[in-house]
Amino acid sequence: MKKKLYKEEVKEKMRNFDEWFTDHYTAIIIVIIVFVLIPAYFILGKYRLESDRSKLMQKWNDGIHAECGGKYEYQQMIAGQSWTSYVYRCDKCGYVESFPYQMEFYDPEKD
């Protein structure tokens, strides 16, 4: 008898939960988006940006070309509709490298 009552209680609670969930599923989805997905996007984006900065500074190497030891000299700026690239040439070997910033004035802490 007790088992039957227990099963009925469980069924009733599940039915109540199903009704509650169908009434509130939109709110649950909004809460998940606002409190889980959006913060995760910004946190992961921050780490990605820091990684990009460190790769950029490693590539710049204080203006010294890593392979031959020559100094990068500014050549030109190339601009598109939504991007800008600064071109540098090694004074020893002539290797050309482009950067998204004018590297002599770039401060990764400000960006």
MODELLER restraints for C-alpha pairs under 7 A, 6 or more apart:
rsr = mdl.restraints
at = mdl.atoms
rsr.add(forms.Gaussian(group=physical.xy_distance, feature=features.Distance(at['CA:53:A'], at['CA:108:A']), mean=6.64, stdev=0.5))
rsr.add(forms.Gaussian(group=physical.xy_distance, feature=features.Distance(at['CA:63:A'], at['CA:71:A']), mean=5.71, stdev=0.5))
rsr.add(forms.Gaussian(group=physical.xy_distance, feature=features.Distance(at['CA:63:A'], at['CA:72:A']), mean=5.17, stdev=0.5))
rsr.add(forms.Gaussian(group=physical.xy_distance, feature=features.Distance(at['CA:64:A'], at['CA:70:A']), mean=5.70, stdev=0.5))
rsr.add(forms.Gaussian(group=physical.xy_distance, feature=features.Distance(at['CA:64:A'], at['CA:71:A']), mean=4.62, stdev=0.5))
rsr.add(forms.Gaussian(group=physical.xy_distance, feature=features.Distance(at['CA:64:A'], at['CA:72:A']), mean=5.96, stdev=0.5))
rsr.add(forms.Gaussian(group=physical.xy_distance, feature=features.Distance(at['CA:65:A'], at['CA:71:A']), mean=5.97, stdev=0.5))
rsr.add(forms.Gaussian(group=physical.xy_distance, feature=features.Distance(at['CA:65:A'], at['CA:72:A']), mean=6.47, stdev=0.5))
rsr.add(forms.Gaussian(group=physical.xy_distance, feature=features.Distance(at['CA:65:A'], at['CA:90:A']), mean=6.42, stdev=0.5))
rsr.add(forms.Gaussian(group=physical.xy_distance, feature=features.Distance(at['CA:70:A'], at['CA:90:A']), mean=5.64, stdev=0.5))
rsr.add(forms.Gaussian(group=physical.xy_distance, feature=features.Distance(at['CA:70:A'], at['CA:91:A']), mean=5.66, stdev=0.5))
rsr.add(forms.Gaussian(group=physical.xy_distance, feature=features.Distance(at['CA:70:A'], at['CA:92:A']), mean=4.95, stdev=0.5))
rsr.add(forms.Gaussian(group=physical.xy_distance, feature=features.Distance(at['CA:71:A'], at['CA:90:A']), mean=5.52, stdev=0.5))
rsr.add(forms.Gaussian(group=physical.xy_distance, feature=features.Distance(at['CA:71:A'], at['CA:91:A']), mean=5.72, stdev=0.5))
rsr.add(forms.Gaussian(group=physical.xy_distance, feature=features.Distance(at['CA:72:A'], at['CA:88:A']), mean=5.67, stdev=0.5))
rsr.add(forms.Gaussian(group=physical.xy_distance, feature=features.Distance(at['CA:72:A'], at['CA:89:A']), mean=5.32, stdev=0.5))
rsr.add(forms.Gaussian(group=physical.xy_distance, feature=features.Distance(at['CA:72:A'], at['CA:90:A']), mean=4.49, stdev=0.5))
rsr.add(forms.Gaussian(group=physical.xy_distance, feature=features.Distance(at['CA:72:A'], at['CA:91:A']), mean=6.29, stdev=0.5))
rsr.add(forms.Gaussian(group=physical.xy_distance, feature=features.Distance(at['CA:73:A'], at['CA:88:A']), mean=5.27, stdev=0.5))
rsr.add(forms.Gaussian(group=physical.xy_distance, feature=features.Distance(at['CA:73:A'], at['CA:89:A']), mean=5.30, stdev=0.5))
rsr.add(forms.Gaussian(group=physical.xy_distance, feature=features.Distance(at['CA:73:A'], at['CA:90:A']), mean=6.23, stdev=0.5))
rsr.add(forms.Gaussian(group=physical.xy_distance, feature=features.Distance(at['CA:73:A'], at['CA:91:A']), mean=6.61, stdev=0.5))
rsr.add(forms.Gaussian(group=physical.xy_distance, feature=features.Distance(at['CA:74:A'], at['CA:87:A']), mean=6.25, stdev=0.5))
rsr.add(forms.Gaussian(group=physical.xy_distance, feature=features.Distance(at['CA:74:A'], at['CA:88:A']), mean=4.52, stdev=0.5))
rsr.add(forms.Gaussian(group=physical.xy_distance, feature=features.Distance(at['CA:74:A'], at['CA:89:A']), mean=6.58, stdev=0.5))
rsr.add(forms.Gaussian(group=physical.xy_distance, feature=features.Distance(at['CA:75:A'], at['CA:87:A']), mean=5.49, stdev=0.5))
rsr.add(forms.Gaussian(group=physical.xy_distance, feature=features.Distance(at['CA:75:A'], at['CA:88:A']), mean=5.24, stdev=0.5))
rsr.add(forms.Gaussian(group=physical.xy_distance, feature=features.Distance(at['CA:75:A'], at['CA:89:A']), mean=6.49, stdev=0.5))
rsr.add(forms.Gaussian(group=physical.xy_distance, feature=features.Distance(at['CA:76:A'], at['CA:86:A']), mean=6.02, stdev=0.5))
rsr.add(forms.Gaussian(group=physical.xy_distance, feature=features.Distance(at['CA:76:A'], at['CA:87:A']), mean=5.29, stdev=0.5))
rsr.add(forms.Gaussian(group=physical.xy_distance, feature=features.Distance(at['CA:77:A'], at['CA:85:A']), mean=5.79, stdev=0.5))
rsr.add(forms.Gaussian(group=physical.xy_distance, feature=features.Distance(at['CA:77:A'], at['CA:86:A']), mean=4.52, stdev=0.5))
rsr.add(forms.Gaussian(group=physical.xy_distance, feature=features.Distance(at['CA:77:A'], at['CA:87:A']), mean=6.08, stdev=0.5))
rsr.add(forms.Gaussian(group=physical.xy_distance, feature=features.Distance(at['CA:78:A'], at['CA:84:A']), mean=5.78, stdev=0.5))
rsr.add(forms.Gaussian(group=physical.xy_distance, feature=features.Distance(at['CA:78:A'], at['CA:85:A']), mean=5.13, stdev=0.5))
rsr.add(forms.Gaussian(group=physical.xy_distance, feature=features.Distance(at['CA:78:A'], at['CA:86:A']), mean=6.29, stdev=0.5))
rsr.add(forms.Gaussian(group=physical.xy_distance, feature=features.Distance(at['CA:79:A'], at['CA:85:A']), mean=6.23, stdev=0.5))
rsr.add(forms.Gaussian(group=physical.xy_distance, feature=features.Distance(at['CA:84:A'], at['CA:100:A']), mean=6.20, stdev=0.5))
rsr.add(forms.Gaussian(group=physical.xy_distance, feature=features.Distance(at['CA:85:A'], at['CA:98:A']), mean=6.11, stdev=0.5))
rsr.add(forms.Gaussian(group=physical.xy_distance, feature=features.Distance(at['CA:85:A'], at['CA:99:A']), mean=5.61, stdev=0.5))
rsr.add(forms.Gaussian(group=physical.xy_distance, feature=features.Distance(at['CA:85:A'], at['CA:100:A']), mean=4.82, stdev=0.5))
rsr.add(forms.Gaussian(group=physical.xy_distance, feature=features.Distance(at['CA:85:A'], at['CA:101:A']), mean=6.81, stdev=0.5))
rsr.add(forms.Gaussian(group=physical.xy_distance, feature=features.Distance(at['CA:86:A'], at['CA:98:A']), mean=5.38, stdev=0.5))
rsr.add(forms.Gaussian(group=physical.xy_distance, feature=features.Distance(at['CA:86:A'], at['CA:99:A']), mean=5.19, stdev=0.5))
rsr.add(forms.Gaussian(group=physical.xy_distance, feature=features.Distance(at['CA:86:A'], at['CA:100:A']), mean=6.12, stdev=0.5))
rsr.add(forms.Gaussian(group=physical.xy_distance, feature=features.Distance(at['CA:86:A'], at['CA:101:A']), mean=6.23, stdev=0.5))
rsr.add(forms.Gaussian(group=physical.xy_distance, feature=features.Distance(at['CA:86:A'], at['CA:102:A']), mean=5.94, stdev=0.5))
rsr.add(forms.Gaussian(group=physical.xy_distance, feature=features.Distance(at['CA:87:A'], at['CA:96:A']), mean=6.90, stdev=0.5))
rsr.add(forms.Gaussian(group=physical.xy_distance, feature=features.Distance(at['CA:87:A'], at['CA:97:A']), mean=5.83, stdev=0.5))
rsr.add(forms.Gaussian(group=physical.xy_distance, feature=features.Distance(at['CA:87:A'], at['CA:98:A']), mean=4.33, stdev=0.5))
rsr.add(forms.Gaussian(group=physical.xy_distance, feature=features.Distance(at['CA:87:A'], at['CA:99:A']), mean=6.49, stdev=0.5))
rsr.add(forms.Gaussian(group=physical.xy_distance, feature=features.Distance(at['CA:88:A'], at['CA:96:A']), mean=5.72, stdev=0.5))
rsr.add(forms.Gaussian(group=physical.xy_distance, feature=features.Distance(at['CA:88:A'], at['CA:97:A']), mean=5.32, stdev=0.5))
rsr.add(forms.Gaussian(group=physical.xy_distance, feature=features.Distance(at['CA:88:A'], at['CA:98:A']), mean=6.04, stdev=0.5))
rsr.add(forms.Gaussian(group=physical.xy_distance, feature=features.Distance(at['CA:89:A'], at['CA:95:A']), mean=5.54, stdev=0.5))
rsr.add(forms.Gaussian(group=physical.xy_distance, feature=features.Distance(at['CA:89:A'], at['CA:96:A']), mean=4.44, stdev=0.5))
rsr.add(forms.Gaussian(group=physical.xy_distance, feature=features.Distance(at['CA:89:A'], at['CA:97:A']), mean=6.35, stdev=0.5))
rsr.add(forms.Gaussian(group=physical.xy_distance, feature=features.Distance(at['CA:90:A'], at['CA:96:A']), mean=6.50, stdev=0.5))
